[in-house]
Amino acid sequence: MLCDTLSPTELDEDYTEELKTPEWAVAADVLGAVARPRHPPALLGLYDNLDLIRQKIAAFQPDVIFNILDCFKGIAR
């Protein structure tokens, strides 16, 4: 799943604490809805580095990508 963040991130960043906050409720709900024991979801937060998408796809090889990204570099337009 691809979502936006408020600052630059790393490829394998841990979003455990963020997912507990109200601001990340949508991301937490989507992850909970798609999680299956044999098909664990992966989360990629994106601020400004589009190459992270390519890297994550190469490493994780997802069957489906959920895009809940609604801004880039903090700009929503």
VENTAKA-V115608 format. One record per helix or strand. SS is the DSSP state (a for helix, b for strand). FROM is the first residue (numbers start at 0). TO is the last residue. If there is no record, write none. Layout:
SS;FROM;TO
SS;FROM;TO
This chain:
b;1;3
a;17;19
a;21;33
b;35;35
b;38;38
b;43;45
a;50;59
b;66;66
b;71;71
b;74;74
